[in-house]
Amino acid sequence: MTGTVRGVLAAVGVLGVIGVIAGPVAAAQNAGPKQPPGVPRGEVAIPVAGESDVATSNGPLRALAPHGPFERGRAVVVMVSQGARTTVRLKVTGVGRTAAGRTFGAHLHTGPCVAGDGAAAGPHYNTDVFNGRKPVRVDREREIWLDFTVSPSGAAKASTAVPFAPKPGDRSIVIHEHATDHHGTAGARLACLPLTWN
């Protein structure tokens, strides 16, 4: 993947700010006081294998439904693939206080994130569909599910790891109105964040 090194450094900076990788950060901090080359003082280098691909997105959520709790929300997503394994971490902030305590479904979708047009995001990214496997199975090992529960402060975090690497494309993380059920259904599309995977 071109730009992998730049992507890794960008991911390190984002993760250092939002603190969503506790394990690798702690491991890196315990490795010793020497600061690796190219990593700014005060930030932590997260070891990533040479064959890793990294994608990040950070910014305001795009509303897909009017007057929803995510109109002023922001999100950060970091996706790291190492071989056939992908880890995805999501943090959402600025959610309306009326949503505190509610759980929302969030998934990687196949299409782009377009404000006001939930259909543009397409269906969930499903590795069985992309690889032509039948019957298509829908579960958290073949799709990327990032359900989260909103705190009283209007923030939430989610993470998952799946045994596949998504194929390149302009994707989106879509937030739905309900928690994901065992069929992968989570209701209406409320907001999205663009994520390009090269």
C-alpha positions as a LaTeX table, in Angstrom:
\begin{tabular}{lrrr}
\hline
Residue & $x$ (\AA) & $y$ (\AA) & $z$ (\AA) \\
\hline
Met1 & 0.00 & 0.00 & 0.00 \\
Thr2 & 1.45 & 3.34 & $-0.99$ \\
Gly3 & 1.80 & 5.86 & 1.79 \\
Thr4 & 1.74 & 3.17 & 4.48 \\
Val5 & 4.41 & 4.88 & 6.56 \\
Arg6 & 2.56 & 8.22 & 6.43 \\
Gly7 & $-0.66$ & 6.43 & 7.32 \\
Val8 & 0.96 & 4.71 & 10.30 \\
Leu9 & 2.34 & 8.01 & 11.62 \\
Ala10 & $-1.05$ & 9.68 & 11.14 \\
Ala11 & $-2.75$ & 6.84 & 12.98 \\
Val12 & $-0.24$ & 7.13 & 15.82 \\
Gly13 & $-1.04$ & 10.83 & 16.19 \\
Val14 & $-4.80$ & 10.28 & 16.14 \\
Leu15 & $-4.65$ & 7.40 & 18.57 \\
Gly16 & $-2.38$ & 9.33 & 20.90 \\
Val17 & $-5.06$ & 12.04 & 21.11 \\
Ile18 & $-8.13$ & 9.88 & 21.55 \\
Gly19 & $-6.52$ & 7.14 & 23.61 \\
Val20 & $-8.49$ & 4.26 & 22.14 \\
Ile21 & $-5.62$ & 1.79 & 21.99 \\
Ala22 & $-4.79$ & 1.04 & 25.61 \\
Gly23 & $-2.90$ & $-2.23$ & 25.17 \\
Pro24 & $-0.40$ & $-1.31$ & 22.43 \\
Val25 & 0.18 & 2.13 & 23.93 \\
Ala26 & 0.96 & 0.65 & 27.33 \\
Ala27 & 3.29 & $-1.87$ & 25.73 \\
Ala28 & 5.08 & 0.84 & 23.80 \\
Gln29 & 5.40 & 3.02 & 26.90 \\
Asn30 & 6.91 & 0.15 & 28.87 \\
Ala31 & 9.50 & $-0.47$ & 26.16 \\
Gly32 & 11.77 & 2.26 & 27.51 \\
Pro33 & 12.35 & 6.00 & 27.54 \\
Lys34 & 14.05 & 6.31 & 24.14 \\
Gln35 & 11.89 & 8.19 & 21.62 \\
Pro36 & 11.87 & 6.51 & 18.16 \\
Pro37 & 12.93 & 8.62 & 15.16 \\
Gly38 & 10.09 & 10.48 & 13.44 \\
Val39 & 7.71 & 10.32 & 16.42 \\
Pro40 & 7.08 & 13.72 & 18.06 \\
Arg41 & 7.92 & 14.12 & 21.74 \\
Gly42 & 4.97 & 13.21 & 23.93 \\
Glu43 & 3.51 & 10.78 & 21.38 \\
Val44 & 3.87 & 7.03 & 21.51 \\
Ala45 & 5.08 & 4.82 & 18.68 \\
Ile46 & 2.75 & 1.87 & 18.14 \\
Pro47 & 4.60 & $-1.06$ & 16.54 \\
Val48 & 2.93 & $-2.06$ & 13.28 \\
Ala49 & 4.11 & $-4.93$ & 11.11 \\
Gly50 & 5.71 & $-4.11$ & 7.75 \\
Glu51 & 2.79 & $-5.58$ & 5.82 \\
Ser52 & 0.21 & $-3.43$ & 7.62 \\
Asp53 & $-2.26$ & $-1.10$ & 5.94 \\
Val54 & $-3.75$ & 1.82 & 7.86 \\
Ala55 & $-6.75$ & 4.05 & 7.17 \\
Thr56 & $-7.98$ & 6.89 & 9.37 \\
Ser57 & $-10.81$ & 9.38 & 9.26 \\
Asn58 & $-11.47$ & 12.21 & 11.69 \\
Gly59 & $-14.13$ & 14.87 & 11.42 \\
Pro60 & $-17.77$ & 15.89 & 11.77 \\
Leu61 & $-20.40$ & 13.24 & 11.21 \\
Arg62 & $-22.59$ & 13.76 & 8.15 \\
Ala63 & $-26.29$ & 13.71 & 8.97 \\
Leu64 & $-28.40$ & 11.16 & 7.11 \\
Ala65 & $-31.62$ & 11.94 & 8.99 \\
Pro66 & $-32.89$ & 15.40 & 10.03 \\
His67 & $-32.88$ & 16.48 & 13.67 \\
Gly68 & $-31.08$ & 13.39 & 14.95 \\
Pro69 & $-28.74$ & 13.15 & 17.97 \\
Phe70 & $-25.63$ & 13.13 & 15.72 \\
Glu71 & $-26.16$ & 16.51 & 14.01 \\
Arg72 & $-23.26$ & 18.03 & 15.96 \\
Gly73 & $-21.35$ & 14.80 & 16.43 \\
Arg74 & $-17.77$ & 14.11 & 15.46 \\
Ala75 & $-15.99$ & 10.80 & 15.04 \\
Val76 & $-12.55$ & 9.28 & 14.68 \\
Val77 & $-12.04$ & 5.86 & 13.13 \\
Val78 & $-8.76$ & 3.98 & 12.72 \\
Met79 & $-8.57$ & 0.76 & 10.72 \\
Val80 & $-5.38$ & $-1.32$ & 10.69 \\
Ser81 & $-4.96$ & $-4.52$ & 8.65 \\
Gln82 & $-2.11$ & $-6.89$ & 9.31 \\
Gly83 & $-2.24$ & $-9.76$ & 6.87 \\
Ala84 & $-5.69$ & $-11.35$ & 7.14 \\
Arg85 & $-6.65$ & $-9.59$ & 10.39 \\
Thr86 & $-8.15$ & $-6.11$ & 10.71 \\
Thr87 & $-8.67$ & $-4.07$ & 13.87 \\
Val88 & $-11.07$ & $-1.12$ & 13.83 \\
Arg89 & $-11.53$ & 1.46 & 16.58 \\
Leu90 & $-14.18$ & 4.16 & 16.66 \\
Lys91 & $-14.72$ & 7.14 & 18.97 \\
Val92 & $-17.76$ & 9.39 & 18.72 \\
Thr93 & $-18.17$ & 12.72 & 20.55 \\
Gly94 & $-20.71$ & 15.57 & 20.59 \\
Val95 & $-23.76$ & 13.31 & 20.57 \\
Gly96 & $-26.98$ & 14.99 & 21.78 \\
Arg97 & $-27.60$ & 14.47 & 25.50 \\
Thr98 & $-31.02$ & 12.93 & 24.83 \\
Ala99 & $-29.16$ & 9.90 & 23.43 \\
Ala100 & $-27.30$ & 9.19 & 26.70 \\
Gly101 & $-27.59$ & 5.52 & 27.65 \\
Arg102 & $-28.78$ & 4.44 & 24.20 \\
Thr103 & $-26.95$ & 1.88 & 22.09 \\
Phe104 & $-26.56$ & 2.50 & 18.37 \\
Gly105 & $-25.46$ & 0.14 & 15.63 \\
Ala106 & $-22.46$ & 1.18 & 13.54 \\
His107 & $-21.03$ & $-0.73$ & 10.60 \\
Leu108 & $-18.58$ & $-0.47$ & 7.73 \\
His109 & $-20.61$ & 0.03 & 4.53 \\
Thr110 & $-19.49$ & $-0.53$ & 0.95 \\
Gly111 & $-20.23$ & 2.93 & $-0.43$ \\
Pro112 & $-19.30$ & 6.55 & 0.27 \\
Cys113 & $-20.66$ & 8.78 & 3.02 \\
Val114 & $-22.91$ & 11.44 & 1.47 \\
Ala115 & $-24.78$ & 13.89 & 3.72 \\
Gly116 & $-28.54$ & 13.51 & 3.41 \\
Asp117 & $-28.28$ & 10.36 & 1.28 \\
Gly118 & $-28.12$ & 7.22 & 3.39 \\
Ala119 & $-28.61$ & 4.97 & 0.35 \\
Ala120 & $-25.27$ & 6.14 & $-1.13$ \\
Ala121 & $-23.44$ & 4.16 & 1.56 \\
Gly122 & $-24.71$ & 0.90 & 0.07 \\
Pro123 & $-25.04$ & $-2.31$ & 2.10 \\
His124 & $-22.81$ & $-3.52$ & 4.90 \\
Tyr125 & $-19.33$ & $-4.58$ & 3.85 \\
Asn126 & $-19.55$ & $-8.39$ & 3.94 \\
Thr127 & $-16.47$ & $-10.45$ & 3.09 \\
Asp128 & $-18.57$ & $-13.39$ & 1.86 \\
Val129 & $-20.24$ & $-11.10$ & $-0.71$ \\
Phe130 & $-16.92$ & $-9.62$ & $-1.89$ \\
Asn131 & $-15.34$ & $-13.08$ & $-2.22$ \\
Gly132 & $-18.36$ & $-14.68$ & $-3.92$ \\
Arg133 & $-18.99$ & $-17.17$ & $-1.10$ \\
Lys134 & $-22.45$ & $-18.72$ & $-0.81$ \\
Pro135 & $-24.50$ & $-18.92$ & 1.22 \\
Val136 & $-23.67$ & $-15.42$ & 2.46 \\
Arg137 & $-23.38$ & $-15.37$ & 6.24 \\
Val138 & $-24.08$ & $-12.23$ & 8.25 \\
Asp139 & $-22.23$ & $-11.95$ & 11.56 \\
Arg140 & $-19.49$ & $-9.98$ & 13.32 \\
Glu141 & $-16.76$ & $-12.13$ & 11.76 \\
Arg142 & $-17.79$ & $-11.39$ & 8.17 \\
Glu143 & $-18.81$ & $-7.76$ & 8.67 \\
Ile144 & $-17.40$ & $-4.89$ & 10.73 \\
Trp145 & $-19.80$ & $-4.05$ & 13.56 \\
Leu146 & $-18.99$ & $-1.18$ & 15.95 \\
Asp147 & $-22.06$ & $-0.80$ & 18.16 \\
Phe148 & $-21.63$ & 1.75 & 20.96 \\
Thr149 & $-23.49$ & 3.10 & 23.98 \\
Val150 & $-23.52$ & 6.87 & 24.50 \\
Ser151 & $-22.26$ & 8.18 & 27.85 \\
Pro152 & $-23.89$ & 11.11 & 29.74 \\
Ser153 & $-21.16$ & 13.36 & 28.29 \\
Gly154 & $-22.23$ & 12.51 & 24.72 \\
Ala155 & $-19.23$ & 10.31 & 23.89 \\
Ala156 & $-18.82$ & 6.65 & 23.01 \\
Lys157 & $-16.15$ & 4.15 & 21.93 \\
Ala158 & $-16.22$ & 0.84 & 20.10 \\
Ser159 & $-13.68$ & $-1.58$ & 18.70 \\
Thr160 & $-13.63$ & $-4.89$ & 16.88 \\
Ala161 & $-11.25$ & $-7.28$ & 15.16 \\
Val162 & $-12.16$ & $-9.39$ & 12.12 \\
Pro163 & $-10.33$ & $-12.19$ & 10.28 \\
Phe164 & $-10.22$ & $-10.41$ & 6.90 \\
Ala165 & $-8.84$ & $-7.30$ & 5.22 \\
Pro166 & $-11.41$ & $-5.16$ & 3.37 \\
Lys167 & $-10.86$ & $-4.56$ & $-0.32$ \\
Pro168 & $-9.92$ & $-0.99$ & $-1.41$ \\
Gly169 & $-12.59$ & 1.63 & $-1.98$ \\
Asp170 & $-14.42$ & 4.68 & $-0.70$ \\
Arg171 & $-16.29$ & 3.29 & 2.28 \\
Ser172 & $-18.24$ & 4.72 & 5.20 \\
Ile173 & $-18.96$ & 4.03 & 8.84 \\
Val174 & $-22.74$ & 4.32 & 9.16 \\
Ile175 & $-24.49$ & 4.86 & 12.49 \\
His176 & $-27.97$ & 3.34 & 12.83 \\
Glu177 & $-30.85$ & 4.08 & 15.20 \\
His178 & $-30.79$ & 0.73 & 17.08 \\
Ala179 & $-28.30$ & $-1.83$ & 18.32 \\
Thr180 & $-27.40$ & $-4.52$ & 15.77 \\
Asp181 & $-29.50$ & $-7.68$ & 16.01 \\
His182 & $-28.37$ & $-11.20$ & 15.08 \\
His183 & $-29.47$ & $-10.61$ & 11.47 \\
Gly184 & $-27.18$ & $-7.56$ & 11.20 \\
Thr185 & $-30.18$ & $-5.19$ & 11.17 \\
Ala186 & $-30.02$ & $-1.93$ & 13.14 \\
Gly187 & $-32.73$ & 0.34 & 11.76 \\
Ala188 & $-32.59$ & 3.68 & 10.01 \\
Arg189 & $-29.32$ & 5.33 & 8.98 \\
Leu190 & $-28.72$ & 8.42 & 11.12 \\
Ala191 & $-25.18$ & 9.58 & 10.34 \\
Cys192 & $-21.96$ & 8.54 & 8.64 \\
Leu193 & $-18.23$ & 9.16 & 8.48 \\
Pro194 & $-16.25$ & 8.67 & 5.24 \\
Leu195 & $-13.37$ & 6.18 & 5.25 \\
Thr196 & $-11.18$ & 5.57 & 2.21 \\
Trp197 & $-9.32$ & 2.27 & 2.11 \\
Asn198 & $-6.52$ & 2.12 & $-0.50$ \\
\hline
\end{tabular}
